[in-house]
């Protein structure tokens, strides 16, 4: 049990539906995964096996087991499902994910030429077995969606059965809801919130400055994704106002 002498913003205990922290795993070993969960498992809600790493990860079974033991949602990366869909093997991919112990999948169309109707059908199919995190946005910085396109796709994804909406940012934080230098685009972010409500949006925010901007904009219970495993504790300090970037949440606070 840690110290309790400070007055801090509330942080709900797991399982929580606000203030989600979504981690991006780029290929950690089972041992490293276990170590991170031992230290920060109570702060991690979703663990995404990035792009196609799960398909080649020989430690997948061991990692799934330790994630389950720490009550962390195991999410399959969207790129893998897109590739499977492009080869006509989406059902095989979903069946394998279910057998492997995943309880969530990301459905996206960031790399494949997937029409919106096909994405909706894939969400409907996946939602019968999994929690669906539907991603809006593309990974190509040259392709810019309008605010109306963001709103329309998000509304359609929710209607198809998505539980959470992910706003594209990639692990670089330089596309989607950010410009090429990583600065947030308020008009796109507001469009996503307008379409889904801030409580159902999970903003990809791999960089500390992006995380701080979103915490300051929406509060400590904002849902943040694509967090590096070793950045979970630093992010928690941002949520609690224990870092200069968000200290206004805590300075002078009384119980």
Residue pairs with C-beta under 8 A, 6 or more apart in sequence:
6 250
7 250
7 253
7 254
7 255
8 240
8 241
8 242
8 249
8 250
8 253
9 219
9 220
9 239
9 240
9 241
9 249
9 250
10 220
10 221
11 19
11 220
11 236
11 239
11 240
12 18
12 19
12 221
13 42
14 42
14 45
14 71
15 45
15 71
16 45
17 199
18 199
18 221
18 223
19 220
19 221
19 222
19 223
19 239
20 45
20 46
20 164
20 202
20 223
20 224
20 225
21 43
21 44
21 45
21 46
21 224
21 227
21 232
21 235
21 236
22 45
22 46
22 47
22 48
22 75
22 166
22 202
22 223
22 224
22 225
22 226
22 227
23 44
23 46
23 47
23 48
23 227
23 228
23 229
23 232
24 48
24 50
24 171
24 206
24 225
24 226
24 227
24 228
24 229
25 33
25 47
25 48
25 49
25 50
25 53
25 63
25 229
26 50
26 53
26 171
27 50
27 53
27 57
28 36
28 63
28 229
29 59
30 59
30 62
30 63
30 66
32 229
33 59
33 63
33 66
33 67
33 229
34 66
36 44
36 229
36 230
36 232
37 44
37 66
37 67
37 70
37 72
39 233
40 229
40 232
40 233
40 236
41 70
41 71
41 72
43 232
43 233
43 235
43 236
44 70
44 72
44 232
45 72
45 73
46 72
46 73
46 75
46 104
46 133
46 202
46 225
47 67
47 72
47 73
47 74
47 75
48 75
48 76
48 77
48 106
48 225
48 226
49 57
49 60
49 74
49 75
49 76
49 77
50 77
50 79
50 171
51 77
51 78
51 79
51 80
52 77
52 79
52 80
52 83
53 77
54 60
54 76
54 77
54 80
54 97
54 100
54 102
55 80
57 63
60 100
61 100
61 101
64 74
64 100
64 101
64 102
65 101
67 74
68 74
68 101
73 103
73 104
73 131
74 101
74 102
74 103
74 104
75 102
75 104
75 105
75 106
75 131
75 133
76 93
76 97
76 102
76 104
76 105
76 106
77 106
78 105
78 106
78 107
78 108
78 110
78 133
78 135
79 108
79 110
79 111
80 93
81 90
81 93
81 94
81 105
81 106
81 107
81 108
81 122
81 126
82 108
82 109
82 110
82 111
82 112
82 114
83 111
83 112
84 90
84 92
84 93
85 93
85 112
85 114
85 118
85 122
86 112
86 113
86 114
90 122
90 125
91 125
94 105
94 125
94 126
94 129
94 130
97 105
97 130
98 129
98 130
102 130
103 130
103 131
104 130
104 131
104 132
104 133
105 126
105 130
105 131
105 132
105 133
106 132
106 133
106 134
106 135
106 166
107 119
107 122
107 123
107 126
107 132
107 133
107 134
107 135
107 157
107 162
108 119
108 134
108 135
108 166
108 168
109 116
109 118
109 119
109 135
109 138
110 135
110 137
110 138
110 139
110 168
111 138
111 139
114 122
116 153
116 156
119 134
119 157
119 160
120 156
120 157
120 159
120 160
121 160
123 132
123 134
123 157
123 160
123 161
123 162
124 160
124 161
126 132
126 161
127 160
127 161
127 162
127 163
131 163
131 164
132 161
132 162
132 163
132 164
133 162
133 163
133 164
133 165
133 166
133 202
134 154
134 157
134 158
134 160
134 162
134 164
134 165
134 166
135 165
135 166
135 167
135 168
136 145
136 150
136 153
136 154
136 157
136 165
136 166
136 167
136 168
136 176
136 192
137 145
137 150
137 167
137 168
137 169
137 175
137 176
137 177
138 145
138 168
138 175
138 176
139 168
139 170
139 175
140 175
141 174
141 175
141 180
145 153
145 188
147 187
147 188
147 190
147 191
148 191
150 188
150 191
150 192
150 195
151 191
151 192
151 194
151 195
152 195
154 165
154 192
154 195
154 196
155 195
155 196
157 165
158 165
158 195
158 196
158 200
163 200
164 200
164 201
164 202
164 223
165 192
165 195
165 196
165 200
165 201
165 202
166 201
166 202
166 204
166 225
167 176
167 177
167 188
167 189
167 192
167 201
167 202
167 203
167 204
168 175
168 176
168 177
168 204
169 175
169 176
169 177
169 178
169 203
169 204
169 205
169 206
169 210
169 225
169 226
170 176
170 204
170 206
170 226
171 206
171 226
172 182
172 206
173 182
173 204
173 205
173 206
173 207
173 210
173 226
174 180
174 181
174 182
176 188
176 204
177 184
177 185
177 188
177 189
177 192
177 203
177 204
178 184
178 185
178 210
179 185
182 207
182 209
182 210
184 210
184 213
184 214
189 203
189 217
192 201
192 203
193 201
193 218
198 218
198 222
199 223
201 223
202 223
202 224
202 225
203 214
203 222
203 223
203 224
203 225
204 224
204 225
204 226
205 211
205 214
205 224
205 225
205 226
205 227
206 226
206 227
206 228
208 231
208 234
208 238
208 245
209 245
211 224
211 227
211 235
211 238
212 238
212 243
212 245
212 246
214 222
214 224
215 222
215 224
215 238
215 239
215 245
215 246
215 249
216 245
216 246
216 248
220 238
220 239
220 240
220 241
220 246
220 249
221 239
224 235
227 235
234 243
237 243
238 245
238 246
239 246
240 249
240 250
241 247
241 248
241 249
241 250
241 251
241 253
242 250
